[in-house]
Amino acid sequence: MNLSALSRADLVRELLSPLVCASSTNPLHVSDAVAQMGMLGTTDTVLAHRLGVARELLLRDLREQMRSGPLMTSPQVLRDWLRLYCAGLEHEVFLALYLDAQHRLIEVEELFRGTLTQTSVYPREVVKGALARNAAALAVAHNHPSGEAEPSRADELLTQNLKHALSLVDVRVIDHFVVAGDTVVSFAERGLV
């Protein structure tokens, strides 16, 4: 079932429907549910599904909060959304957060998906996405499934290439985030943007 296609009311109804059986011996974690969904028994599958529904509700709520005002006025909301989005991913993803002139969120797009250790990012595609959404600015993010949040030299070089390419079409890169587990590193906070 595609949770992102369900309405909020459907998700809440799914989340609140009675459980078949609860297991008190195994504590549940969102990342466990995402990673092990296909390998569980019926009861555990129901619980994993419920955790998936709860995760989707949280992602939607955080996304709405990011749309309500300038993105960087509530950086904790963005960090929470990034951590939750990347929870349990065993491969790298590269995200673009397209922003309007007031830095309110227009849309989030997963542009590229890679392997455990790398993702190929094409600046041309990032520029095309920004122009298609009439974005004035954007933030980018990617995860490190290895758990090490420290940006690599390649990450820094990519940020500079994106800044240059996007500046040619008057789109400003306001930040680049690296997500690893519970840690989110901001390039802007480190003076790398």
C-alpha atoms as one frame of an Amber mdcrd trajectory, in Angstrom:
protein
   0.000   0.000   0.000   1.366   3.439  -0.945   1.050   5.540   2.212   1.883
   8.800   0.497  -1.207   8.443  -1.715  -3.595   8.146   1.255  -5.379  11.142
   2.760  -4.559  12.264   6.293  -7.951  10.967   7.488  -7.245   7.536   5.962
  -3.844   7.439   7.648  -5.303   8.335  11.041  -8.065   5.739  10.629  -5.461
   3.118   9.683  -3.275   4.061  12.630  -6.114   3.961  15.157  -7.796   0.753
  14.020  -7.494  -2.054  16.611  -4.331  -4.115  16.698  -4.582  -7.859  16.117
  -2.022  -8.587  18.811   0.650  -6.484  20.491   4.064  -7.768  21.512   5.448
  -6.185  24.683   8.755  -8.051  24.493   9.967  -6.347  21.304  10.135  -2.545
  21.395   9.330  -0.932  18.047  11.375   1.664  16.188  10.497   3.447  12.951
  13.745   2.435  11.268  13.159  -1.205  12.258   9.703  -1.127  10.709  10.964
   0.378   7.487  13.884  -2.033   7.136  12.123  -5.241   8.142   8.613  -4.799
   6.729   8.842  -7.764   4.365  10.483 -10.191   6.831   7.934 -10.101   9.647
   5.032 -12.281  10.733   1.414 -11.132  10.460   1.261  -9.393  13.858   4.592
  -7.721  13.389   3.616  -6.703   9.858   0.531  -4.949  11.226   2.653  -3.134
  13.806   5.255  -2.234  11.179   2.464  -0.927   8.961   1.167   1.222  11.820
   4.643   2.623  12.390   4.841   3.395   8.679   1.530   5.234   8.897   2.731
   7.202  11.927   5.967   8.055  10.092   4.031   9.280   7.054   1.789  11.457
   9.257   4.820  12.997  10.950   6.515  13.650   7.599   3.385  15.368   6.262
   2.968  17.483   9.404   6.611  18.581   9.359   6.378  19.358   5.613   3.343
  21.589   6.271   5.256  23.372   9.026   8.116  23.979   6.576   5.650  25.510
   4.085   4.140  27.905   6.637   7.101  30.301   6.802  10.726  30.828   5.780
  12.485  27.480   5.979  15.468  28.614   7.994  13.404  30.341  10.700  12.592
  26.890  12.083  15.708  24.828  11.364  14.751  22.177  13.932  11.628  21.300
  11.937  13.765  20.840   8.822  16.311  18.741  10.716  13.540  16.562  12.172
  12.006  16.080   8.723  15.373  15.135   7.201  16.173  12.647   9.985  12.744
  11.026   9.692  12.833  10.928   5.866  16.262   9.270   5.854  15.560   6.852
   8.739  16.264   3.315   7.698  17.521   4.093   4.201  20.311   1.728   3.203
  21.313   3.769   0.146  22.196   7.391  -0.457  19.534   9.798  -1.677  19.947
  13.386  -2.829  17.093  15.781  -2.067  16.300  19.246  -3.376  14.103  21.533
  -1.279  12.790  24.181  -3.677  12.040  27.557  -2.081  10.203  30.704  -3.133
  11.592  34.249  -2.798  10.668  34.316   0.911  12.386  30.930   1.402   9.109
  29.103   1.991   9.036  25.503   0.837   7.536  24.958  -2.615   8.318  21.254
  -2.908  10.772  18.568  -1.850  12.058  16.232  -4.529  14.251  13.156  -4.269
  16.363  13.775  -7.358  18.921  10.986  -7.196  19.249   7.601  -5.538  22.568
   5.817  -5.244  24.365   3.015  -3.465  25.504   2.562   0.107  28.432   4.940
  -0.333  27.696   7.288  -3.224  25.134   9.014  -5.392  25.743  10.623  -8.763
  24.356  14.161  -8.803  23.931  16.068 -12.050  23.800  19.874 -11.648  21.839
  20.154 -14.911  18.939  18.199 -13.356  18.996  20.346 -10.220  18.835  23.496
 -12.374  15.976  22.043 -14.449  14.031  21.223 -11.262  14.525  24.722  -9.858
  13.412  26.374 -13.109  10.376  24.086 -13.455   9.174  25.164 -10.002  10.118
  28.814 -10.421  12.299  28.535  -7.321  14.251  31.546  -6.100  16.430  29.471
  -3.782  16.980  25.925  -2.683  18.526  23.801  -0.017  19.931  20.399  -0.822
  20.463  17.378   1.385  21.796  13.878   1.187  22.277  11.045   3.636  25.255
   8.960   4.620  23.919   5.467   5.449  27.328   4.647   6.956  26.392   6.776
   9.976  29.269   9.232   9.506  27.831  12.735   9.059  31.109  14.472   8.316
  30.967  16.013   4.802  33.536  14.687   2.361  35.675  16.805   0.058  33.461
  15.562  -2.803  30.392  16.900  -0.930  32.044  20.320  -0.628  33.014  20.328
  -4.317  29.459  19.340  -5.323  28.055  22.220  -3.268  30.335  24.715  -5.012
  29.421  23.302  -8.449  25.707  23.541  -7.649  26.113  27.101  -6.364  27.864
  28.111  -9.563  25.400  26.384 -11.911  22.342  27.733 -10.090  23.742  31.263
  -9.834  23.700  31.407 -13.654  19.882  31.255 -13.494  19.546  33.462 -10.372
  18.761  30.649  -7.946  20.554  30.806  -4.611  21.760  27.718  -2.692  21.112
  28.533   0.974  22.360  25.297   2.551  23.477  21.721   2.035  22.709  19.169
   4.739  24.310  15.801   5.385  22.143  13.381   7.386  23.569  10.363   9.209
  21.366   8.706  11.809  20.353  11.372  14.325  23.022  13.834  13.174  22.395
  16.573  10.608  25.358  18.699   9.499  24.687  22.091   7.916  27.206  23.473
   5.432  25.946  27.014   6.093  26.646  26.667   9.833  30.191  25.611   8.969
  30.720  28.441   6.500  30.946  26.065   3.517  28.126  27.601   1.436
